[in-house]
Amino acid sequence: LPRQEQCSNLLVTTTVSASTIAYASFRMEANYMIAGESAGVAAALALKTNRPVHQIDIAALQRELRDRKQILSSPKSRD
């Protein structure tokens, strides 16, 4: 998301803020699809709750993405 005071309700999935190395990793097709799905779910949640995308409930977004089998963090290592 751009800063809310600069632009509201704009979701951009292909121009991420990242280092050159991280961006090179992100540029894989599967990552673009995951980012697109996440943006779509966020947009739907904003519409459903009648809120700007900057004000959606992040926990609700994360629950919905996990329900869709998205992995949002790396698995914890077992000792």
HELIX and SHEET records of a PDB file:
HELIX    1   1 THR A   20  PHE A   26  1                                   7    
HELIX    2   2 GLU A   29  THR A   49  1                                  21    
HELIX    3   3 VAL A   53  GLN A   55  5                                   3    
HELIX    4   4 ILE A   58  ASP A   67  1                                  10    
END                                                                             
